Amino acid sequence: MADVRIAEDWKEVLQEEFTKPYFDELVEFVKHEYASGVVYPAGANIFRAFDKCPFDKLKVVIIGQDPYHGPGQANGLCFSVARGVQFPPSLQNIFKEVQSDIGTPMPESGELDRWAEQGVLLLNAVLTVRAHQAASHAGRGWEKFTDAVVRAIAERKSEVVYMLWGSYAQKKGAIANPANNLILKAVHPSPLSAYRGFFGCKHFSEANKYLESVGKTPVVW
């Protein structure tokens, strides 16, 4: 995974994790998977969430589960798809809530780089997936790595907004301290659950109100 891109300050934060035996095993597994079949996202984009949102700029964390497994969808940021790709249902529901909450019209592109570059870490719990096989890289070490990522944020940063959608994300983000961060919880934005409390959660305006209250620039959603 030598060609992956990751912001320099994240390398420093995660340096210790990269040297652990489980991570060596994970790297070998991922290399073998890319060599023997179609895996998403493209190899250079595995750590893209950490490249587009440097640790120093981070002010919001959104946690997804694993990358989209359809052709051309996954681009290394959770919920995001490349420009020109049709919006998957969860992403469409996220944009609907943004529109209803703060009035931002449905965007032309589902590429969420614009969020990441403003300090939104779009973190999947598992960073790779075999084509057409959801959760095919679960249980191989990625969850341990991304737990360490969330722990590093919780230990080193405060006044961060955590948007935890669905029980999986809520469990993963449970380490964050509500005393000095804003923890926003709702059901997952998938069509199966969005009407049970994702729509109307107003997380985007809540996040911006909080960021302004602690002297940070709000996110242009």
HELIX and SHEET records of a PDB file:
HELIX    1   1 GLU A    8  VAL A   13  1                                   6    
HELIX    2   2 GLN A   15  PHE A   18  1                                   4    
HELIX    3   3 PRO A   21  SER A   36  1                                  16    
HELIX    4   4 GLY A   43  ASN A   45  5                                   3    
HELIX    5   5 ARG A   48  LYS A   52  1                                   5    
HELIX    6   6 PHE A   55  LYS A   57  5                                   3    
HELIX    7   7 PRO A   89  ILE A  102  1                                  14    
HELIX    8   8 ASP A  113  ALA A  116  1                                   4    
HELIX    9   9 TRP A  142  ARG A  156  1                                  15    
HELIX   10  10 SER A  167  LYS A  172  1                                   6    
HELIX   11  11 ALA A  194  ARG A  196  5                                   3    
HELIX   12  12 HIS A  203  SER A  213  1                                  11    
SHEET    1   A 2 VAL A  39  TYR A  40  0                                        
SHEET    2   A 2 VAL A 129  ARG A 130 -1                                        
SHEET    1   B 4 VAL A 120  ASN A 124  0                                        
SHEET    2   B 4 VAL A  60  GLY A  64  1                                        
SHEET    3   B 4 VAL A 161  TRP A 165  1                                        
SHEET    4   B 4 LEU A 182  ALA A 186  1                                        
END                                                                             
